[in-house]
Amino acid sequence: MAESVVGDITPHDGVSKGKQEKYKLEDFGFRYIESLLKPFNENLGREVRNAWLEFERAETKEAQYMHEMDKLECMIQAHEYEQRTHGRKDLEEFQGLSSKVTSAEGVSWLGLLQQERQSHLSKRRQRIPVIFVIGATGVGKRTQCTLLFEEFGFQHISLGDVLRERSNDHTYPHADFLENCLDESVKIPTGLSISLLEKSITKGMKDGKRWILMRGFPESTEELHEFEDKVQKPNYTLLLSCTAEKMLMRSASACSDLDMERRLRAFTAQSVEIENRLKAVQGYYKNIDGDGSIEEVFGSVKKAVVEFIQHAEVEKKGDKEGKEAASTAKRQGC
């Protein structure tokens, strides 16, 4: 509570006298809070400060328990930050606080936290590069993904194909639900779609695939956010674009002009926000002109993918060197 007045005091703030100076600053904060509350309730301000003093002295069982929870909360925050940075931060040093957690409840909660963290670290180690291949209907996503599969051997995943496959799998508990949604053109819950995509990615990894092509996904910022939060981030993106006339010509046999125009409007409305979000990460985004012949477009697509592969190798090397440097510094006590 005192932090609302004096700010969060960390070892990096250069507080000259360590705990003593920190105590002094926090005491000042609580005295100020007490003075703010005094005109409204004289006893309340005093009670708040006395509760803090009890916590600081750690003489009662309640205060000792709160100290333990304070350490556990710090570990939880560190893990949440690891999750938000999608593996770019490894805050292992905070796990040393686990020795301070000794109560039965604390140990139980600590076990759950450590289990969740290990699961997160395991997923992070197994991360596989994903390329979103997006664009409006008729732009040539399926054709280009097929050519990339033939050229590089990447796993090719389409959410639509995955949903249809699962809807026909009567051992899958949500098969009937998926079938009804597909028949009625009802949007599948995003969480369910992401779960199925994640399972497809995991299967690809087990099959030895090194890269994943994800065709036609994401179609909305909601899907993008959910995938980034639940599966991985960042991901590479190929945005195929061409003129409306070209898309209409390519899709003439698949749908009417009116339906095509409706799909194009829907994609355009969603794509601007998605595009801005995806291209914000440097090196992970390419916009491909899809107006040319299949061979011409594939030449551009192939070049972009090769650049993605090179980018991934550089990042992988940088991560390895960074971890080795951090490990060396830790051994040397830096």
Secondary structure, DSSP 4 states (H G I P E B T S, - for coil): -THHHH----GGG--TTTHHHHHHHHHHHHHHHHHHHTTT-HHHHHHHHHHHHHHHHT-SHHHHHHHHHHHHHHHHHHHHHHHHTTTS---GGGGGGGGG--SHHHHHHHHHHHHHHHHHHHHHHT---EEEEE--TTS-HHHHHHHHHHHH--EEEEHHHHHHHHHT-TTSTTHHHHHHHHHTTPPPPHHHHHHHHHHHHHHHHHTT-S-EEEET---SHHHHHHHHHHT-S--EEEEEE--HHHHHHHTTTTS-HHHHHHHHHHHHHHHHHHHHHHTTSTTSEEEEE--S-HHHHHHHHHHHHHHHHHHHHHHHHHHHHHHHHHHHHHHTT-
